[in-house]
Amino acid sequence: MLWNKLSFEQQNDLMYMQQFLSILKQYWGYDAFRPLQADIIQSIASGKDTLGLMPTGGGKSLTFQVPAMAMEGVCIVVTPLIALMKDQVENLKKRDIRAAAIYSGMTNDEIMLTLDNCVFEAYKFLYVSPERLATVLFLEKIRQTRVCMIAVDESHCISQWGYDFRPSYLRIADIREILPDVPILALTATATPEVVDDIQEKLHFREKNLFQKSFSRSNLAYVVRTTENKDEHLLKILNSVPGTSVVYVRNRKKTKEVAEFLITNGIAAEHFHAGLKNETKDERQQRWKNGDTRVIVSTNAFGMGIDKAEVRTVVHLDLPDSLEAYFQEAGRAGRDEKKAFAVLLYNNGDAVKMRKRVSDSFPGKEVVVKIYDSLCNYYQIGVGSGLERVFAFDIADFCVHYKLPILITHNALKLLQQAGYIELTDEQENSSRVLFIVDRENLYKFHQSPEQDKLIHILLRSYTGLFTDPAYINEDLLAKRMEWTRERVYDELVLLSKERIIEYIPRKKTPYITFTLERQETERIVLGKEAYDDRRDRYITRVKSVLDYAKEENVCRSQVLLSYFGEKNTKSCGQCDVCLKNKENEVSTDLFEKIKTAVFDILRTEPLPINSLLRKIPFKEPQAIQVIRFLIDNGHIEENELMQLNEKK
């Protein structure tokens, strides 16, 4: 009877939701969705452009993975995080879901093969880095592909108002023109109200459609401590609050120094940054997840895709560049809904460092142009050429070659990226890849040595799909199975590659530079108001917001953060350092009368300076000051050099 009372649309929604729950259970093993997930899934599944604003760890990926599994065609996922892209592809494959990725560093043959397979729907998910979107090849192949949905992760990157704007994200609009009827799902963990509006405008939403969970975290206490000795204060925190912790610092060298300091003081710690080998990062993450390592000391490279619920403390030894970054990193504490602490350690030297960060992040325009010319010369690109060319980039070699400081150079390249001249991908370690060039029938017509024959058999037994897709391989694993050294495996794979039996691409750790425009003449390089001046002004504003947050002594820290993200008129959290200080200094009616009586008794004897009066009152100074201030404001006491009773009153 109840079913018959539902509208046709409601019946449809319930039927779809049962299908989505079935997919969730079959592939991910969960019985129910988290808050907001179901709403976002229903919205995108009904064909509506949708923006999901979900905190870190809220399960954003399932909001496109589950509905896409119920649709016909390929889901295109745009994300700038290549490491996370690879992880998600591997995780989907482990669940028997077909997925592939296209990003800088792949060969043209690999890209062509992947796109051709998409045309024939050999994949359900195609992950794409934003710089690949506007290539002629990609656009042509997408026209031939049945696409069910476009998911845009880290969608705040499309907004010039956001803290991590990437011009390549603007190309998503080009895909929309080719696929006007395909719904788009934009996802982000942090966005201010103006960024929320900008995302929907830039992605050409047919109508505004936002699903947002409150940024409030009732179990997370935000704390700022002013201290000149941050290491010792960190030790005090970790000794006071048991459990797992993440400690964030600004540079790679400092991660190791702080980790060694903690180890020396009996705390199991390891350091982590993007420059470590993938195996090392994986091992350290796993030890931390398992609880073998209590503390990870890291740059902001740690945390993307890391879902550990029982983190008790997140400590920032250095100030982040923005409250968006701080909120996201601090939010990795207490995902199990139990009490946790986000602690920011601050001293006066931080304000000086933050001001220097502004000048380092925005070198003079003439410096940026000089670095652009040097980059083009480095790769021998002539004026009018270089469009869409991709190069492995060694910033240390480049800076030595042209006698340039690394930090200034890196930031100049980021500005050139913002201005649309290049794309700079983060440093990544590409695992070795193998693809058989010959088909299975013709493979054994070649005359291989017994060693090569054995290696081919081990390859085919160890990895699947070697004749259709490049497979990521591990030379150490092959060496163990072959009972060879790693060097011998490498040499034999190179030999098979030279004989055109396989295509072998050894692993290489490097960032990539993509020229998104042909080389421009020096006088035509424009770092306009939008790409440079406006961004610098917004960066200064964000830096000021971080400093204001660190220096705030009167307003609840949770209220400060929630207000920044557009949530007004919220209640005090009652657990941050400001709230606890205010509680401690609260004056009850009974206490007020006691302090008032003591003040009157003392001042009836003699007028006193304020400091002398406070020393004679047997109560806490903050509480006494509150009462004295009230008495002055209401005319009971005259405020001169000597405090005295107002007898007229």
C-alpha positions, 0 to 999 in steps of 0.5 A: 500500500505504501509503495502505491502512494509514492509518485512515479519519480519516488518509486524510480528513486527507490529502485535506483537506490536499491541498485546503487546499494547492491553495487556498493555491497558487491564491489566495496562490501559496504551496506550503506552510504555515508551522509550526503553520498546517497543525495549526490549519487541520486542527483548525478544519476538523474542527469543533473550537474552536481557539486559535492562539497565533502570534507576530507575522508568523506568518501568522495570517490564513491559518489561517481564510481557507484552510479557510473557502474549502473550506467552505460558507457565510460566515466571520465574522471579528471584529477591533477593528482597522478599518484592518487589517480594510479592508486584509484585505477589499481584499486578498481582493478582489484575489484574487477572493475576496468579502469585506465589512466592518461597522464604526462609521461606516457608515450603516444602509443600508450595514450592511443591504445588507451583511448582506442580501448575507451572507444570500444568500452574496454574500460568503465573509468578513464582517469585523465590529468587536466593537461591532457584534455585539450589535445587534438587526439583526446578530443577526437577520440572522446567524440567517438566514445560513449561517455556516461559522466564527467567527474571532476575531482579537486574541482576548486582548481578551476576557480581563479578565486581558489587556493590552487587554481590550475588553468588546465582545468578550464579545458573541461569546458571544451569537453562539455561542448563536445558532450553537452548532454553528459552530466558533470559531478564536481567534487572538492573538500574545501571551498569558500562561497565565492569559489563554490559559485565560480566552480559551477559557472566555469563548468557551465552548470545548467543550473546551480546544484550544491550538496554540502555537509557542514564543515563543523567537527564536534569531536575535533578541538582546534588549538594554537600554542605560542612557543619559541621552542616548537620541538619541545612543545611537540614532544609535550603534546605527543607525551600528553595525548596518546595515539597516532599523529601526523606532524606537518612541516614546510620542507623535506629536510625538516621532515627528517630532522623532526622525525630523528628528534622524536626517535631520540626521545623515544617516539616511533616516528618516520619522515615522509615527502614526495621525493622518496621512492614509491616503495619507501612511501608505501612501506612507511604509510603501511607501517603508520596505518598498522600502528607500527609507526606512531608519528609521520612527519611530513610535508603536505605530500602526505594525506591524499587518499590516506584513510586512517580513522583513529588519528588523535593529533595533527600538529603543524610546526609551520604555518600553511599558506591558506586556511583551506590547506590547514582545514584539509590537513587538520581534518585528518584527525579524528575521523572515527568521531572520537576526541582529537586535536588539531594543534598549530604551533606559532611564534613571532618568527612565523610572521616574518617567514610568511612575508618572505613566502609572498616575495618568494612565491611571486618573483618579479615579472622580469625574472619570470620572463627570463626563466621562460626564455631559459626553459625554451632554450634548455629544450631548444624550442624555437619561436613559434614551435613546441606546442603540446610537446612534453619533456621530463624535467630535472629542475636541479640540472636546469637551475645549475645550467642557468645559475638560477635559485631553485625555489624562485625558479619553481614558483616562476614556473608555477606562474607561467602555468597560471598564465597558460604557457606551460603545465608542470606536473608534480614529481612522480615515480613511473613504475617500469612498463612492458607491452608485447609488440608481437602477438601471441601467435608470432611470439615463439617464431622469434629465436630467443635464448633459453634465458629470454624464453624463461623470462617471457614465460615468467612475465606472462605468468606474473602479469595479465593483459600484456598483449593489449595494455602496458603492464606495470612490472616490478624488476625485483619480483621478476629477479626473485622468481628468475633467481637472477639479479635485478641488473640481469633482469633489466639487461634482458628486458632491454635486449627483448626491447631492442629485438622488438619483441616487447616495449620496455620503459624502465621506471623513472622519477621525474616531473614533466613540463608540457608546453601548452602554447608554442614558444612566444617572443620575449616581448609578447610574454604577458603576465597580466593582472589576472595571472599575476597581480590578482593572484598575488593579492589573493595570496596575501589575503590568504596568508593574512587569514592564517596569521589572523587565525594564529593570533586570535585570542578571543573568538572560538577557533571553530567559529573562525574557520566556519565563518571563512567557509561561509557558515555564519552564526555558529555556536562556540565549540567549547573545546578549542584553546580560546573557548577553554580560556574564556570558560576559565575566565568566566565570572559567575554572579557570586564570584562577581560580588566577591571581587566587587566587594574586595575592590571596594574594600581596598579602594576605600582605604587608598587609591591605587594604580591598576597593577597594585590593585590587581596584586592585592585582589585574591582572585585570578587576574583575567576575572578581576580585570573583567569585574574592574572593567565593568565597574569603570564602564558603569561609573562605580570606579574612576579610571585615572593614574590611581583607581578610586571609588566614585563616591558620587555614584 
